[in-house]
Amino acid sequence: MKFERRDIILIAGLLLFMIGLIPFMSPAYAAIIVIVMYFGIKIYVAKRRQIIQRDVGDGICLECGAKINDKKCPNCDYSQE
């Protein structure tokens, strides 16, 4: 996993969430919950990014919005021939 700038925001938010959980449960349980949430969010984002990359492929046509295959738009490029 690559460490990016938005990870700092995620860690800061989860630390604040952990501080909010401490009055209701022990700090050990709060830390475990936050660690599970961190890795859960990272895995969800990675899977979501992979799905979007697979759906987009080479890109999206700016004129019609179709998915580009083999560097050609199936709607625009074939209709011009």
All heavy atoms as an XYZ file, in Angstrom:
642
protein
N       0.838     -1.187      0.000
C       0.000      0.000      0.000
C       0.877      1.242      0.000
O       1.821      1.336      0.761
C      -0.901     -0.014      1.223
C      -2.065     -0.965      1.109
S      -3.256     -0.767      2.411
C      -2.611     -1.921      3.604
N       0.520      2.147     -0.865
C       1.274      3.378     -1.013
C       0.734      4.431     -0.039
O      -0.463      4.637      0.066
C       1.113      3.851     -2.459
C       1.927      5.032     -2.821
C       1.717      5.321     -4.300
C       2.241      6.675     -4.649
N       1.932      7.011     -6.032
N       1.617      5.100      0.680
C       1.210      6.115      1.641
C       1.057      7.439      0.916
O       1.981      7.938      0.294
C       2.249      6.237      2.764
C       1.794      7.103      3.893
C       0.875      6.636      4.813
C       2.271      8.388      4.043
C       0.447      7.423      5.846
C       1.861      9.186      5.073
C       0.939      8.706      5.987
N      -0.145      8.006      0.974
C      -0.438      9.246      0.276
C      -0.872     10.313      1.274
O      -1.084     10.035      2.448
C      -1.531      9.012     -0.757
C      -1.111      8.039     -1.837
C      -2.211      7.741     -2.822
O      -3.290      8.356     -2.715
O      -1.998      6.892     -3.684
N      -1.029     11.517      0.777
C      -1.376     12.640      1.637
C      -2.755     12.474      2.269
O      -2.975     12.861      3.413
C      -1.316     13.934      0.833
C      -1.513     15.167      1.665
C      -1.270     16.409      0.917
N      -2.148     16.506     -0.237
C      -2.246     17.564     -0.997
N      -1.506     18.612     -0.756
N      -3.060     17.585     -2.023
N      -3.688     11.881      1.536
C      -5.020     11.710      2.109
C      -5.030     10.680      3.233
O      -5.975     10.627      4.010
C      -6.026     11.358      1.024
C      -5.799     10.016      0.397
C      -6.899      9.719     -0.604
N      -6.533      8.581     -1.392
C      -6.196      8.644     -2.663
N      -6.183      9.785     -3.280
N      -5.868      7.563     -3.318
N      -3.985      9.851      3.315
C      -3.880      8.913      4.429
C      -3.703      9.647      5.751
O      -4.173      9.169      6.788
C      -2.715      7.944      4.220
C      -2.996      6.947      3.107
O      -4.180      6.704      2.831
O      -2.028      6.427      2.539
N      -3.049     10.797      5.728
C      -2.881     11.592      6.941
C      -4.244     12.056      7.451
O      -4.520     11.999      8.655
C      -1.943     12.790      6.682
C      -0.546     12.283      6.341
C      -1.904     13.726      7.882
C       0.389     13.355      5.846
N      -5.114     12.462      6.523
C      -6.458     12.889      6.902
C      -7.245     11.712      7.465
O      -7.964     11.847      8.464
C      -7.179     13.521      5.701
C      -6.445     14.780      5.264
C      -8.633     13.831      6.022
C      -6.914     15.349      3.952
N      -7.108     10.550      6.847
C      -7.788      9.356      7.328
C      -7.312      8.985      8.724
O      -8.118      8.695      9.610
C      -7.567      8.191      6.364
C      -8.136      6.835      6.771
C      -9.650      6.904      6.874
C      -7.717      5.772      5.782
N      -6.006      9.008      8.946
C      -5.450      8.665     10.258
C      -5.906      9.670     11.307
O      -6.279      9.289     12.426
C      -3.912      8.570     10.184
C      -3.514      7.347      9.351
C      -3.294      8.489     11.567
C      -2.048      7.289      8.998
N      -5.895     10.957     10.959
C      -6.335     11.982     11.910
C      -7.808     11.789     12.274
O      -8.186     11.878     13.452
C      -6.104     13.370     11.331
N      -8.633     11.507     11.296
C     -10.052     11.271     11.559
C     -10.281     10.045     12.410
O     -11.121     10.049     13.317
N      -9.531      8.987     12.141
C      -9.687      7.772     12.939
C      -9.174      7.965     14.363
O      -9.730      7.389     15.312
C      -8.987      6.597     12.260
C      -9.678      6.095     10.990
C      -8.830      5.035     10.311
C     -11.058      5.566     11.286
N      -8.122      8.760     14.542
C      -7.653      9.050     15.898
C      -8.697      9.834     16.689
O      -8.930      9.561     17.865
C      -6.329      9.806     15.861
C      -5.101      8.980     15.523
C      -3.881      9.879     15.387
C      -4.864      7.907     16.566
N      -9.335     10.785     16.031
C     -10.409     11.523     16.696
C     -11.586     10.603     17.019
O     -12.208     10.728     18.074
C     -10.859     12.696     15.831
C      -9.852     13.834     15.685
C     -10.352     14.859     14.674
C      -9.566     14.480     17.020
N     -11.883      9.674     16.118
C     -12.931      8.694     16.380
C     -12.563      7.823     17.575
O     -13.415      7.523     18.418
C     -13.162      7.835     15.136
C     -14.318      6.888     15.255
C     -15.611      7.348     15.151
C     -14.092      5.546     15.469
C     -16.681      6.482     15.257
C     -15.149      4.662     15.577
C     -16.452      5.131     15.467
N     -11.295      7.429     17.653
C     -10.838      6.616     18.780
C     -10.959      7.388     20.092
O     -11.388      6.832     21.107
C      -9.395      6.170     18.571
C      -8.898      5.223     19.657
S      -7.237      4.638     19.367
C      -6.301      6.009     19.971
N     -10.596      8.664     20.069
C     -10.727      9.484     21.279
C     -12.201      9.573     21.689
O     -12.518      9.551     22.879
C     -10.119     10.884     21.033
C      -8.598     10.763     20.922
C     -10.495     11.847     22.150
C      -7.920     12.025     20.443
N     -13.095      9.628     20.709
C     -14.516      9.651     21.018
C     -15.027      8.336     21.575
O     -15.998      8.307     22.328
N     -14.396      7.228     21.237
C     -14.818      5.920     21.743
C     -14.296      5.630     23.145
O     -14.898      4.827     23.865
C     -14.337      4.807     20.808
C     -15.071      4.613     19.491
C     -14.402      3.498     18.696
C     -16.526      4.287     19.726
N     -13.210      6.244     23.537
C     -12.560      5.926     24.813
C     -13.488      6.085     26.025
O     -13.443      5.242     26.922
C     -11.243      6.714     24.958
C     -10.211      6.129     23.997
C     -10.711      6.661     26.385
C      -8.898      6.864     23.947
N     -14.359      7.104     26.107
C     -15.242      7.176     27.288
C     -16.223      6.012     27.396
O     -16.715      5.722     28.493
C     -16.012      8.488     27.093
C     -15.229      9.277     26.140
C     -14.481      8.307     25.291
N     -16.495      5.338     26.285
C     -17.488      4.276     26.290
C     -16.893      2.876     26.382
O     -17.612      1.926     26.660
C     -18.361      4.372     25.033
C     -19.017      5.705     24.890
C     -18.577      6.611     23.943
C     -20.053      6.074     25.725
C     -19.171      7.849     23.814
C     -20.658      7.308     25.617
C     -20.217      8.201     24.654
N     -15.620      2.737     26.130
C     -14.967      1.425     26.190
C     -13.490      1.616     26.505
O     -12.988      2.737     26.545
C     -15.146      0.662     24.875
C     -14.563      1.344     23.668
S     -14.806      0.450     22.137
C     -16.547      0.305     22.051
N     -12.807      0.524     26.724
C     -11.387      0.631     27.080
C     -10.580      1.085     25.854
O     -10.975      0.842     24.712
C     -10.867     -0.715     27.579
O     -10.784     -1.628     26.520
N      -9.449      1.741     26.087
C      -8.623      2.209     24.967
C      -8.125      1.087     24.059
O      -7.951      1.302     22.858
C      -7.457      2.912     25.656
C      -7.985      3.318     26.978
C      -8.966      2.260     27.357
N      -7.921     -0.097     24.619
C      -7.456     -1.214     23.794
C      -8.507     -1.598     22.756
O      -8.189     -1.803     21.578
C      -7.122     -2.412     24.672
N      -9.768     -1.694     23.178
C     -10.837     -2.031     22.237
C     -11.033     -0.916     21.215
O     -11.289     -1.180     20.044
C     -12.144     -2.301     22.973
C     -12.137     -3.590     23.756
C     -12.574     -3.619     25.064
C     -11.698     -4.778     23.180
C     -12.578     -4.793     25.795
C     -11.691     -5.958     23.893
C     -12.139     -5.964     25.202
O     -12.139     -7.126     25.915
N     -10.937      0.316     21.655
C     -11.069      1.451     20.732
C      -9.963      1.418     19.680
O     -10.212      1.669     18.498
C     -11.042      2.765     21.495
N      -8.735      1.098     20.103
C      -7.617      1.018     19.154
C      -7.820     -0.118     18.159
O      -7.548      0.044     16.961
C      -6.308      0.836     19.916
N      -8.320     -1.249     18.632
C      -8.568     -2.384     17.736
C      -9.624     -2.021     16.704
O      -9.472     -2.306     15.507
C      -8.977     -3.635     18.544
C      -7.788     -4.149     19.347
C      -9.527     -4.724     17.639
C      -8.124     -5.223     20.351
N     -10.690     -1.366     17.142
C     -11.753     -0.960     16.218
C     -11.219      0.003     15.172
O     -11.517     -0.114     13.979
C     -12.931     -0.344     17.001
C     -13.648     -1.441     17.789
C     -13.902      0.369     16.067
C     -14.675     -0.923     18.759
N     -10.397      0.959     15.587
C      -9.850      1.949     14.654
C      -8.887      1.295     13.665
O      -8.903      1.626     12.477
C      -9.179      3.098     15.435
C      -8.338      3.959     14.535
C     -10.242      3.931     16.123
N      -8.081      0.360     14.107
C      -7.150     -0.325     13.208
C      -7.914     -1.148     12.171
O      -7.583     -1.129     10.981
C      -6.164     -1.207     14.016
C      -5.211     -0.314     14.800
C      -5.407     -2.165     13.116
C      -4.360     -1.043     15.811
N      -8.967     -1.838     12.603
C      -9.789     -2.602     11.664
C     -10.468     -1.667     10.672
O     -10.537     -1.966      9.467
C     -10.819     -3.458     12.436
C     -11.856     -4.049     11.501
C     -10.118     -4.556     13.210
N     -10.949     -0.520     11.146
C     -11.570      0.455     10.249
C     -10.566      0.982      9.228
O     -10.905      1.147      8.051
C     -12.156      1.620     11.047
C     -13.441      1.296     11.759
S     -14.056      2.645     12.773
C     -14.316      3.929     11.576
N      -9.338      1.257      9.652
C      -8.311      1.778      8.738
C      -8.054      0.802      7.600
O      -8.100      1.171      6.427
C      -7.017      2.063      9.505
C      -5.884      2.511      8.612
C      -5.836      3.803      8.128
C      -4.876      1.626      8.239
C      -4.815      4.212      7.289
C      -3.856      2.024      7.407
C      -3.816      3.322      6.937
O      -2.810      3.718      6.109
N      -7.799     -0.448      7.940
C      -7.504     -1.423      6.891
C      -8.742     -1.745      6.063
O      -8.632     -1.998      4.862
C      -6.874     -2.683      7.479
C      -5.451     -2.471      7.900
C      -5.105     -2.441      9.233
C      -4.464     -2.265      6.955
C      -3.787     -2.224      9.625
C      -3.148     -2.043      7.329
C      -2.816     -2.029      8.671
N      -9.913     -1.710      6.669
C     -11.148     -1.909      5.913
C     -11.354     -0.821      4.874
O     -11.715     -1.102      3.731
N     -11.116      0.421      5.263
C     -11.255      1.541      4.329
C     -10.213      1.444      3.222
O     -10.512      1.671      2.048
C     -11.162      2.880      5.083
C     -12.406      3.077      5.949
C     -10.990      4.043      4.120
C     -12.318      4.242      6.902
N      -8.973      1.106      3.571
C      -7.918      0.984      2.558
C      -8.241     -0.121      1.548
O      -8.044      0.051      0.342
C      -6.575      0.694      3.231
C      -6.021      1.836      4.062
C      -5.634      3.008      3.206
C      -4.295      2.761      2.582
N      -3.786      3.915      1.841
N      -8.745     -1.252      2.024
C      -9.085     -2.354      1.122
C     -10.269     -1.962      0.244
O     -10.275     -2.229     -0.964
C      -9.373     -3.639      1.930
C      -8.074     -4.155      2.547
C     -10.027     -4.707      1.060
C      -8.262     -5.266      3.542
N     -11.283     -1.309      0.829
C     -12.448     -0.877      0.055
C     -12.045      0.097     -1.055
O     -12.490     -0.029     -2.199
C     -13.477     -0.230      0.978
C     -14.639      0.372      0.243
C     -15.649     -0.431     -0.259
C     -14.721      1.742      0.034
C     -16.720      0.113     -0.956
C     -15.775      2.295     -0.658
C     -16.774      1.481     -1.133
O     -17.815      2.032     -1.824
N     -11.201      1.053     -0.730
C     -10.769      2.046     -1.723
C      -9.953      1.378     -2.827
O     -10.113      1.695     -4.007
C      -9.978      3.187     -1.042
C      -9.276      4.069     -2.062
C     -10.891      4.012     -0.160
N      -9.090      0.434     -2.468
C      -8.281     -0.256     -3.480
C      -9.165     -1.063     -4.425
O      -8.968     -1.024     -5.652
C      -7.258     -1.155     -2.802
N     -10.146     -1.772     -3.885
C     -11.052     -2.558     -4.728
C     -11.886     -1.644     -5.621
O     -12.088     -1.929     -6.794
C     -11.992     -3.412     -3.863
C     -11.313     -4.490     -3.102
C     -10.945     -5.630     -3.999
C     -10.355     -6.737     -3.154
N      -9.851     -7.815     -3.953
N     -12.364     -0.539     -5.051
C     -13.183      0.399     -5.820
C     -12.372      1.031     -6.957
O     -12.863      1.169     -8.076
C     -13.709      1.475     -4.877
C     -14.687      2.374     -5.488
C     -16.017      1.705     -5.615
N     -16.955      2.692     -6.137
C     -18.004      2.410     -6.821
N     -18.310      1.165     -7.045
N     -18.785      3.347     -7.273
N     -11.132      1.390     -6.665
C     -10.251      1.964     -7.698
C     -10.001      0.948     -8.808
O      -9.962      1.298     -9.991
C      -8.937      2.408     -7.067
C      -7.992      3.055     -8.052
C      -6.743      3.534     -7.390
N      -7.070      4.685     -6.559
C      -6.314      5.144     -5.586
N      -5.172      4.554     -5.311
N      -6.684      6.196     -4.895
N      -9.836     -0.317     -8.435
C      -9.595     -1.372     -9.413
C     -10.826     -1.566    -10.308
O     -10.690     -1.726    -11.524
C      -9.271     -2.659     -8.661
C      -8.678     -3.752     -9.479
C      -8.308     -4.933     -8.607
O      -9.087     -5.324     -7.730
N      -7.140     -5.477     -8.823
N     -12.017     -1.512     -9.729
C     -13.248     -1.665    -10.505
C     -13.409     -0.498    -11.476
O     -13.763     -0.688    -12.644
C     -14.462     -1.775     -9.559
C     -14.433     -3.116     -8.838
C     -15.769     -1.615    -10.325
C     -15.445     -3.224     -7.720
N     -13.151      0.716    -11.007
C     -13.268      1.891    -11.872
C     -12.248      1.824    -13.005
O     -12.565      2.129    -14.155
C     -13.113      3.188    -11.052
C     -14.320      3.363    -10.138
C     -12.935      4.390    -11.956
C     -14.181      4.490     -9.138
N     -11.020      1.420    -12.701
C      -9.981      1.319    -13.733
C     -10.365      0.283    -14.786
O     -10.155      0.490    -15.974
C      -8.636      0.957    -13.096
C      -7.493      0.936    -14.065
C      -7.182      2.304    -14.629
O      -7.398      3.317    -13.989
N      -6.668      2.339    -15.839
N     -10.966     -0.828    -14.345
C     -11.383     -1.857    -15.287
C     -12.548     -1.362    -16.156
O     -12.609     -1.637    -17.346
C     -11.789     -3.124    -14.534
C     -12.100     -4.291    -15.447
C     -12.469     -5.548    -14.692
N     -13.635     -5.318    -13.855
C     -13.733     -5.661    -12.587
N     -12.718     -6.251    -11.991
N     -14.818     -5.430    -11.894
N     -13.476     -0.607    -15.552
C     -14.617     -0.096    -16.312
C     -14.219      0.984    -17.303
O     -14.771      1.058    -18.398
C     -15.685      0.461    -15.364
C     -16.407     -0.630    -14.606
O     -16.295     -1.805    -15.016
O     -17.065     -0.316    -13.600
N     -13.281      1.834    -16.930
C     -12.874      2.931    -17.804
C     -11.983      2.438    -18.928
O     -12.102      2.873    -20.063
C     -12.177      4.046    -16.983
C     -11.558      5.082    -17.893
C     -13.166      4.689    -16.038
N     -11.081      1.527    -18.640
C     -10.192      0.989    -19.668
C      -9.214      2.036    -20.167
O      -8.506      2.666    -19.394
N      -9.204      2.260    -21.492
C      -8.289      3.233    -22.093
C      -8.754      4.661    -21.870
O      -7.988      5.594    -22.035
C      -8.147      2.979    -23.593
C      -7.420      1.676    -23.895
O      -6.636      1.242    -23.035
O      -7.644      1.120    -24.976
N     -10.010      4.848    -21.564
C     -10.540      6.187    -21.336
C     -11.997      6.275    -21.740
O     -12.639      5.287    -22.061
N     -12.513      7.498    -21.731
C     -13.900      7.749    -22.087
C     -13.929      8.795    -23.194
O     -13.214      9.795    -23.130
C     -14.689      8.242    -20.853
C     -14.703      7.163    -19.784
C     -16.099      8.636    -21.227
C     -15.343      7.585    -18.486
N     -14.762      8.574    -24.179
C     -14.901      9.508    -25.295
C     -15.506     10.811    -24.792
O     -16.491     10.811    -24.055
C     -15.786      8.896    -26.376
S     -16.050      9.988    -27.782
N     -14.921     11.929    -25.203
C     -15.410     13.223    -24.758
C     -16.686     13.644    -25.481
O     -17.436     14.472    -24.978
C     -14.331     14.288    -24.954
C     -13.079     14.117    -24.112
C     -12.053     15.180    -24.476
C     -13.417     14.211    -22.634
N     -16.946     13.092    -26.646
C     -18.120     13.491    -27.408
C     -19.372     12.728    -27.010
O     -20.438     13.310    -26.840
C     -17.850     13.324    -28.902
C     -16.788     14.283    -29.411
C     -16.556     14.146    -30.900
O     -17.447     13.646    -31.606
O     -15.471     14.529    -31.340
N     -19.260     11.414    -26.864
C     -20.466     10.624    -26.583
C     -20.442      9.950    -25.212
O     -21.474      9.485    -24.745
C     -20.688      9.580    -27.671
S     -19.444      8.282    -27.700
N     -19.275      9.851    -24.562
C     -19.179      9.261    -23.234
C     -19.019      7.755    -23.221
O     -19.103      7.129    -22.172
N     -18.780      7.151    -24.370
C     -18.602      5.701    -24.445
C     -17.180      5.314    -24.024
O     -16.251      6.119    -24.066
C     -18.876      5.212    -25.862
N     -17.025      4.062    -23.636
C     -15.712      3.530    -23.256
C     -14.866      3.328    -24.511
O     -15.336      2.788    -25.504
C     -15.899      2.209    -22.524
C     -14.628      1.526    -22.120
C     -14.931      0.213    -21.423
C     -13.687     -0.591    -21.221
N     -13.974     -1.899    -20.625
N     -13.618      3.767    -24.465
C     -12.717      3.652    -25.606
C     -12.043      2.281    -25.565
O     -11.465      1.892    -24.552
C     -11.662      4.776    -25.593
C     -12.350      6.120    -25.789
C     -10.610      4.540    -26.663
C     -11.429      7.303    -25.714
N     -12.131      1.560    -26.698
C     -11.486      0.257    -26.851
C     -10.515      0.328    -28.014
O     -10.863      0.826    -29.093
C     -12.523     -0.836    -27.117
C     -13.396     -1.076    -25.914
O     -12.936     -1.004    -24.784
N     -14.665     -1.349    -26.156
N      -9.319     -0.174    -27.845
C      -8.282     -0.171    -28.880
C      -8.051      1.228    -29.441
O      -7.898      1.413    -30.650
C      -8.646     -1.133    -30.014
C      -8.736     -2.563    -29.531
O      -7.931     -2.926    -28.642
O      -9.593     -3.305    -30.029
N      -8.088      2.214    -28.573
C      -7.859      3.629    -28.901
C      -8.861      4.171    -29.911
O      -8.566      5.086    -30.654
C      -6.421      3.840    -29.371
C      -5.417      3.493    -28.296
C      -4.032      3.857    -28.692
C      -3.091      3.463    -27.557
N      -1.743      3.861    -27.775
N     -10.059      3.579    -29.965
C     -11.122      4.055    -30.842
C     -12.439      4.017    -30.073
O     -12.710      3.095    -29.314
C     -11.252      3.175    -32.088
C     -10.120      3.317    -33.063
C     -10.429      2.550    -34.315
C      -9.327      2.758    -35.336
N      -9.630      2.057    -36.581
N     -13.255      5.018    -30.310
C     -14.592      5.060    -29.725
C     -15.515      4.188    -30.572
O     -15.555      4.340    -31.800
C     -15.109      6.501    -29.679
S     -16.819      6.616    -29.123
N     -16.255      3.270    -29.960
C     -17.126      2.409    -30.767
C     -18.269      3.167    -31.453
O     -18.760      2.732    -32.487
C     -17.681      1.399    -29.758
C     -17.464      2.014    -28.431
C     -16.307      2.947    -28.549
N     -18.663      4.322    -30.917
C     -19.755      5.090    -31.518
C     -19.250      6.107    -32.537
O     -19.774      6.202    -33.641
C     -20.556      5.823    -30.440
C     -21.223      4.852    -29.494
O     -21.510      3.723    -29.842
N     -21.467      5.308    -28.282
N     -18.262      6.891    -32.181
C     -17.819      8.017    -33.010
C     -16.880      7.602    -34.134
O     -17.058      8.014    -35.286
C     -17.144      9.080    -32.150
S     -18.196      9.741    -30.856
N     -15.873      6.794    -33.837
C     -14.844      6.471    -34.840
C     -15.374      5.548    -35.937
O     -15.012      5.686    -37.090
C     -13.622      5.839    -34.179
C     -12.843      6.840    -33.351
O     -13.002      8.046    -33.579
O     -12.083      6.413    -32.466
N     -16.233      4.604    -35.599
C     -16.716      3.674    -36.608
C     -17.802      4.305    -37.482
O     -17.967      3.946    -38.630
C     -17.269      2.408    -35.959
C     -16.183      1.600    -35.263
C     -16.287      1.263    -33.922
C     -15.039      1.213    -35.955
C     -15.301      0.548    -33.293
C     -14.036      0.506    -35.320
C     -14.173      0.154    -33.999
O     -13.202     -0.544    -33.369
N     -18.510      5.276    -36.933
C     -19.569      5.918    -37.735
C     -18.989      6.906    -38.744
O     -19.641      7.246    -39.720
C     -20.563      6.627    -36.822
O     -19.911      7.651    -36.100
N     -17.744      7.362    -38.543
C     -17.131      8.320    -39.455
C     -16.499      7.648    -40.663
O     -16.177      8.295    -41.634
C     -16.067      9.153    -38.719
C     -16.657     10.071    -37.680
C     -15.573     10.794    -36.898
O     -14.384     10.562    -37.088
N     -16.003     11.655    -35.989
N     -16.307      6.344    -40.611
C     -15.630      5.636    -41.715
C     -16.513      5.442    -42.899
O     -17.639      5.414    -42.992
C     -15.108      4.292    -41.225
C     -13.995      4.455    -40.239
C     -13.493      3.120    -39.708
O     -13.935      2.059    -40.171
O     -12.648      3.145    -38.823
